[in-house]
């Protein structure tokens, strides 16, 4: 799932013993190949094609196929892309801390300090008493 306005990257990685290969991206419903970036690493006998969709629109939704053709065979992999025009709205209300919220936060902090200090001194007195009784 992608949102309208996003930049989308689709990647097609190929490992083959039969080079050279041709990698073509197709969008179903269109007979034209889509422009993509292709990089080939002959040392590892691999190739990658990246299809970038900038500022995605709902009309970019659909099935995309990566078609790999070598001297021996043709293989394709298809994926479905859904671009939604629904935006994720966040509250625009100005969230402010009320005096009641600050008072509650202060009280909780005070309780935490008192309990922490009490536990510290209790543990310390147990150690001191343990040393005296030794």
Secondary structure, DSSP 8 states (H G I E B T S, - for coil): -EETT--EEEEEEEE-SS---EEEEEETT--SEE--EEEEETTTTEEEEEEEE-S--GGG-EEEEEEEE-SS-EEEEEEEE-EE--------S-----HHHHHHHHHHHHHHHHHHHHHHHHHHHHHHHHHHH-
